[in-house]
Amino acid sequence: MLTKDRQPAKKSLSGEVLEKIQQEKIKPKPKWEFTLKNIILGAVFSLSVIIGSLISSVLIYMLVNSDWDLHHYIGHSLLKLFFIIY
């Protein structure tokens, strides 16, 4: 089929896609694959939130219950304590 300019007409994009699908016998992915992927991603996200919460609670516990009274061992100089800590 020729256009007014005597050049072959270009195939439409949808026609090209449809032809490729028919030639390569492409089948759509079933819905259960997408559902399973979403469930797995949700489970991994939930597990990472739970693990992060546990790690945060352990860190807070360790900070609260650590021995912050180092100045008794060093003396009464806060400047010495500052330089030892940092």
Protein Blocks (a to p, Z undefined) as FASTA:
>chain_A
ZZfkopacdddfklmmmmmmmmnopacddfklmmmmmmmmmmmmmmmmmmmmmmmmmmmm
mmmmpcfklmlmnojcfklmmmmmZZ
